[in-house]
Amino acid sequence: MIIGIPKEIAPGETRVAVIPSMVAPLLKMNHEVLVEKEAGLASGHTDEAYEKAGAHTTDAATVYGKADVLLKVQPLTDHPVLKKHEAEAIKEGAYLITFLSPTTHKDGVRALVGKNLTAFDMGFVPRITRAQSMDALSSQATLAGYKAVLISANKLGKIFPLMMTAAGTIAASQVLVLGAGVAGLQAIATAKRLGARVEAFDPRPVVKEQVESLGARFVEMEMPEDAETEGGYAREMSDEFLKKEQEAIAGRLKKTDVVITTAQVFGKAAPILITEEMIKMMPAGSVIIDIAAEQGGNTAATQKGQWVEKHGVHIYGAINLPALLPVHASQMYSKNITNLFRHIFKEEAIDWEDEITRGACVIREGKVVNGLVEKILNT
């Protein structure tokens, strides 16, 4: 087959789906690799590097028009060069592997419906042991958690570590991480490395041990038994439980310098964990980095992609933080998507009974085959 790697067109996107070092595994499967010119420049990979690896560099029209399988990072949208929607540019009968992000990019998914195209969503790869090497949600969330802490440290008018000087002792900054998933755990680890005192909150009791193993204090509250889905994602909670969460968090905010919010519910809008009244409790000059901004945000004041100041608190609605670390983000994503491709196309015929293949497939030959996606598109 011909595998196409286009240049990402979303504003601010610096990643590339496949880096030169991952071309060889695809060639060993007897596939041909087409890469759009300058697709890897923003992540430090030249056209010459791709050519040396055995790929062929060409224009966008050729990549979209000839590829049997298109590997991307971002959801589909209108293409500024081709002057048509990406779904219209893809070869009939082709396969697509990318982040379709149906919750926030419904139109991109709808554009595939009714066409002779099959699409796999990196966000729907099952969270099972044998799919860990394909889990792009986790790999990119790791980088997001790391970068969020660095952004907060840069914005905060304090240093993170305890420091004893001739001018007196400087107390360590207090960091609160909301959500101890992959991004949250990396945020905890990064804040600790910078010397902050760290607390973390999560409605899933199972993560307490992980939080404490990183040196942070786990904020306790009464937890429900069903806080986590079978797939390992946080479950949407009732309004009553959300209120209890807010109360537990509010008790920490008066002495908190930085809050990193990472709480997301798969396929749903992010829960509001910090209300405007709670923002008022925080010290002037404190910082909130809201990683859940693309799903609506975890604070009542979050504005997607923007810094806002509310009651003296600086709040950043962080979007696409992995794109701020394009070299390693592309390296990790490239490994994930290549592993998924090799799994799906390991045989001459696709095994649709396989749990990973079936779970990642959102659209098959123009028909939505994922119940959650179908529900999202109908709302």
Helices and strands as residue ranges (DSSP letters): E 2-5, G 20-22, H 23-27, E 32-36, G 41-43, H 47-53, E 56-58, H 60-66, E 69-71, E 78-79, E 84-85, H 86-89, E 95-98, H 106-110, E 118-121, G 122-124, G 129-134, H 136-155, E 163-165, E 168-170, E 174-178, H 182-193, E 197-201, G 205-207, H 208-213, E 217-218, H 239-253, E 258-261, H 276-281, E 287-290, G 291-295, E 307-310, E 313-317, G 321-324, H 326-344, H 355-360, E 361-364, E 367-368, H 371-377
